[in-house]
């Protein structure tokens, strides 16, 4: 799979040739599976093992990509762990609001597709996080890990949401249009978000249930998955979520290094400046610069 430098998925390697899923399921490939294209969406399934199925959803950075070698979000990470995969591609900022896709997902449920697997985990970021949350109701007992997700863009339900103009134009009268109504059957839901981001915090606040584990990551902004990938913690976080071992304490330990990432510094200084705290913003910028300098000096000595 080929990704842009700012892709927020856990796969960062550049691969040539056809996408990984084609290599896996073409006639001489090692696995069974399928590719189904209908309307504005496509689904790719690679059947590796019955123990774990990961269902991943496109995010805005990848949706609508024209490259023939494009793979689903987190595809290589899922492959490297030997899990089965169902990847949901979007033609653009659809927020998965298409009747054809919804009918196909329901068909998979009704045919017993998801029951073939001991564990099913849905994942995604932003738009993909919405997809993971809202389609979780199709798979009782599943787990979800959603990075900076939306719950809906229905203007009547979230009139304060002014982001994602093209997304708000989608058909929000279709089923599965409010994730807050769809998460009750999930066994565990991991929500990763920046509580300093007012919109993300308000979206997440609409989700209620004892099955939710809030994982606030202060200062990562809306690009939470990208920041975690840049500090090489996205894969460990997702692995722990799939295995069911992710806790608030372990998450806090894994994201401590965010303070060394430029996006953290940029997000936090902007946050402080907007709140008329220029001295605190300057102090944070100086501390960031000193930390980066110390790290470079340590790398030189080693």
Secondary structure, 3 states (H helix, E strand, C coil): CCCCCCCCCCCCCCCCCCCHHHHHHCCCCCCEEEEEEECCEEEEEEECCCCEEEEEECCCCCCCCCCCCCCCCCHHHHHHCCCEEEEEEECCCCCCCCHHHHHHHHHHHHCCCHHHCCEEEEEEECHHHHHHHHHHHHCCCCEEEEECCCCCCCCCCCCCCCCCHHHHCCCCCCCCCCHHHCCCCCCEEEEEECCCCHHHHHHHHCCCCCCEEEEECCCCCCCHHHHHHHCCCHHHHHHHHHHCCCCHHHHHHHCHHHHHCHHHHHHHHHHHHHCCCHHHHHHHHHHHHHHHHHHHHHHHHC
